[in-house]
Amino acid sequence: MEASDGAASAASTASAVPVDKPAANGDMGRPRRGLGLVPERLQKREQERLLEVERRKQERQNQTVEEENSDFFAAAFAREREAVERLLGCADQEAPGPGADPAQLDEAASRLQALQKLLNDAVLYLAPYDLRLGQEALARLQGALAERRQELQPKKRFAFKSRRKDPAASAPSPAASAPPPEKPPQLQQPPPQPTPPLLGGVLVPSVSGFSNRESETLQMQAKELHQRDILLTGLTDCTIRLYGNPNTLRLTKARGCTVLCGPVSTSVFLEDCVGCVLAVACQQLRTHTTRDTRIFLQVTSRAIVEDCSGVQFAPYTWSYPGIDQDFEGSGLDRNKNNWRDVDDFNWLARGVASPNWSILPEEERIIQWD
C-alpha cells in the first residue's frame, strides 16, 4: 500500500508541473513576445532620464554664466557711458560747458570706440531688450560727439557794414556849427544755421553727405569722409560711392539706390529704405523699416533688423584701390565676419527662421560694382 501511495503521489506531482508544448513549425526559432524587452526599455528610459538631468544642469550653468556676464556688462557699460557723458557735458541733458576742448572730444571718441567693442562682444549673451538699450545709448552719445565737434569749428566773423558817403554832404556847411553825430556802425548778422535733422530721436549734425538727389552718380573721396559722420537722405535712383573710412553711416528715405562704402569704424544705420543695394563693412549694422533690400555685409557683431521685410544678406565683396589701408585705419578685423548672423527684434520664435530676412543665393551675388 505504501509503495502504491508513493507512486500515486509522484504521478500527481509530475502532472502538476507544466510541460511546454512543442512549438509549431511556423514558430520554430521565433523569440517569445515580452521576453528580454523589459530590461532594454528600462535601460533606455534610464539613459533618457540621465541625459535630461545633464541637459537641465548645463542650462542652469549657462544661465548662471549669462547672468554673471550680463551683470559685468551692465556695470562696465554704465561706467564708461557716464565717463563719456561727463566729457561731452551731457550727463543731465545740460549744455556743454566752456571747458570743452578738442582733447576732451578725442578722449570721448576713444572711450566710445571701447564702448562699441564692449557692446559687440556682449551680443552673444545679452537679452534683445538690453541690447537695444545699449545701442540706443551708444547712438545718442555718437550724435552728441558729432554735435560738439561741429560747435568747436570756427564760426563766421562779424563784418561791419560799410556806409557810402555823399560827396555833397561831405562838404562842410557854413550854417552848421558842428557836424551831426554819426550813428554807430551796424553789425551784419550771419545767416541762421539750419536745425540739424533728427534721426530716431538722436540729433544728427549735417556734417557730410548728400540729400534730396534723384538719378545721380555721387561719390566722396577718402579725405572728404575720413572719420566723419556721413548722412545720406532723400535719395532716389542714385549710385553713391564712398571711398574711405567714415566714422558712421546713416542711410534714410532711400528708393532704388546703390550705396558702396568703405570700412566704417563704428555703426551703420538704415531706415525707411526700399529696393536698395548696400555694400558696407562695419562694427554694427542696424536696419529699421526697410524692405526689398540687398546688403553685402562685413560686420564684427550681429546685424539687427526691426520692422523689415524682404531683406537679403551676402558677404561684402566691394573693393577699390586703397581699401586695405582703410581697413587698417578703421580698426576692423577683416578675418571676423558675422554677415549671416542676424537678429530680428520682431521675430522671437526659437528654432524657426524669421520670414523677414534671408540669405541671398550665390547665383544672385554677382554684381558689376563699376
Secondary structure, 3 states (H helix, E strand, C coil): CHHHHHHHHHHHHHHHCCCCCCCCHHHCCCCCCCCCHHHHHHHHHHHHHHHHHHHHHHHHHHHHHHHHHHHHHHHHHHHHHHHHHHHHCCCCCCCCCCCCCHHHHHHHHHHHHHHHHHHHHCCCCCCHHHHHHHHHHHHHHHHHHHHHHHHHCCCCCCEECCCCCCHHHHCCCCCCCCCCCCCCCCEECCCCCCCCCEECCEECCCCEEEEEEECCEEEECHHHHCCCEEEEEEEECCEEEECCCCCEEEEEEEECCEEEEEECCCEEEEEEEECCEEEEEECEEEEECCEEEEEEEEECCCEEEECCEEEEEEECCCCCCCHHHHHHHHCCCCCCCCCCCEEECCCCCCCCCCCCEEECCHHHCCCCCC
